[in-house]
Amino acid sequence: MQARMKNPVMVVPETLQAVQALAGLLEKTGAVPPKTLGLVHLRASQINGCAVCLDMHARMAKKHDETDERLFTVAAWRETPYFSDSERAALALTEAATRMADQPDAVSDEIWEEAAKHFDERGLAVLVMHIALINFFNRVNATTRQVAGAYRWDK
């Protein structure tokens, strides 16, 4: 496999710094548990077919003590007992916000209200922005056909 071009965020590194700064600020809020954010990143990346983000976020999740059962079944989260109600709400919101064009009402009131049962306004804001950020990276990587593992600094 070969990328179409160098990763655009490396071509314009100021963008990577800005996006990483935003991600860091969001994570520092503590409004959403890190494991939930990891699941959000994985699910959006599965939907978008972003091998780079799937590889990266699965490795990061393992470093944060995520279980194999949850990593193996996040794509089928509705059919497994491994996820909490708040994680399920975050995953449903992730799917809806990632597949916006697939529904006449991109994010239904039902999905939003379920997420609002588990996350306060700050938590919802963090979730929405994390979903947007992972979709940003998915689209950059998938469009330019970035190769999974090529980013790794631990090789």
C-alpha positions in Angstrom: 0.0 0.0 0.0 1.1 3.5 -0.7 -0.4 6.8 0.3 -1.5 9.2 -2.4 0.5 11.9 -0.8 2.2 12.8 2.5 -0.4 13.3 5.2 -1.9 16.8 4.7 -1.4 17.6 8.4 2.3 17.0 7.9 2.3 19.2 4.8 0.6 22.0 6.8 1.9 21.2 10.3 0.2 24.2 11.9 -3.1 22.5 11.3 -2.0 19.4 13.3 -0.8 21.6 16.1 -4.2 23.4 16.2 -6.3 20.2 16.1 -4.1 18.5 18.7 -4.5 21.6 20.9 -8.3 21.4 20.6 -8.3 17.7 21.3 -6.1 18.2 24.4 -8.4 20.9 25.7 -11.4 18.7 25.3 -9.7 15.8 27.1 -8.7 18.0 30.0 -12.3 18.9 30.7 -12.8 15.4 32.1 -16.5 15.7 31.0 -16.4 12.4 29.1 -14.5 9.3 30.3 -11.4 8.6 28.2 -12.6 5.0 27.5 -15.8 6.4 26.1 -13.9 8.8 23.9 -11.8 5.8 22.7 -14.9 3.9 21.7 -16.2 7.0 19.9 -13.0 7.2 17.9 -13.0 3.6 17.0 -16.7 3.5 15.9 -16.5 6.6 13.7 -13.3 5.2 12.2 -14.9 1.9 11.4 -17.8 3.6 9.7 -15.5 5.8 7.7 -13.0 3.0 6.8 -10.0 4.9 8.3 -7.4 2.2 8.8 -4.9 4.7 10.3 -7.3 5.8 13.0 -8.5 2.3 13.7 -4.9 1.1 14.2 -4.0 4.1 16.3 -7.0 4.3 18.5 -7.1 0.5 19.1 -3.5 0.7 20.3 -4.2 3.7 22.5 -7.2 2.0 24.0 -5.1 -1.1 24.8 -2.6 1.2 26.6 -5.5 2.5 28.7 -6.6 -1.0 29.7 -9.4 -1.4 27.3 -10.5 -5.1 27.0 -10.2 -7.2 23.9 -13.9 -8.1 24.1 -14.9 -4.4 23.8 -12.4 -3.7 21.1 -13.5 -6.8 19.1 -17.2 -6.0 19.4 -17.5 -2.2 19.2 -18.9 -2.4 15.7 -21.7 -4.6 17.1 -22.2 -2.7 20.4 -26.0 -3.1 20.3 -25.7 -6.9 20.4 -23.1 -7.3 23.2 -23.3 -6.9 27.0 -19.9 -5.2 27.2 -21.0 -1.5 27.1 -22.6 0.7 29.7 -25.8 2.7 29.0 -23.7 5.9 28.7 -21.3 4.3 26.3 -24.2 3.1 24.2 -25.6 6.6 24.1 -22.3 8.0 23.0 -21.9 5.3 20.3 -25.4 6.0 19.0 -24.6 9.7 18.8 -21.4 8.9 17.1 -23.1 6.8 14.5 -25.8 9.4 13.8 -23.3 12.3 13.6 -21.0 10.3 11.4 -23.7 9.1 9.0 -25.6 12.4 8.8 -26.6 12.1 5.2 -28.1 8.7 5.8 -31.2 10.0 7.7 -33.6 12.8 7.0 -33.1 13.9 10.6 -29.4 13.5 11.0 -29.4 13.2 14.7 -32.9 12.3 15.9 -34.4 13.7 19.1 -34.4 10.2 20.5 -30.7 9.7 20.1 -30.0 13.2 21.4 -32.2 12.8 24.4 -30.7 9.4 25.3 -27.2 11.0 25.2 -28.5 13.9 27.3 -29.6 11.4 30.0 -26.0 10.4 30.5 -24.0 13.6 29.8 -24.5 17.1 30.9 -24.2 20.0 28.5 -20.4 20.2 28.8 -20.2 16.4 28.3 -22.4 16.7 25.2 -20.3 19.5 23.9 -17.1 17.5 24.3 -18.7 14.4 22.7 -20.0 16.4 19.7 -16.6 18.1 19.2 -14.7 14.7 19.5 -17.0 13.2 17.0 -16.3 16.1 14.6 -12.5 15.8 15.2 -12.3 12.0 14.6 -14.4 12.5 11.4 -12.0 15.2 10.3 -9.0 12.9 10.8 -10.9 10.0 9.1 -11.6 12.1 6.1 -8.1 13.4 5.7 -6.6 9.9 6.1 -9.1 8.0 3.9 -9.1 10.6 1.1 -5.3 10.5 0.9 -5.1 6.7 1.6 -2.8 7.0 4.5 -1.3 3.6 5.5 -2.1 2.1 8.8 1.0 1.9 11.0 3.0 4.4 9.0 2.5 7.1 11.7 3.9 4.8 14.5 6.8 6.2 16.5 7.3 3.0 18.5 8.7 0.9 15.6 
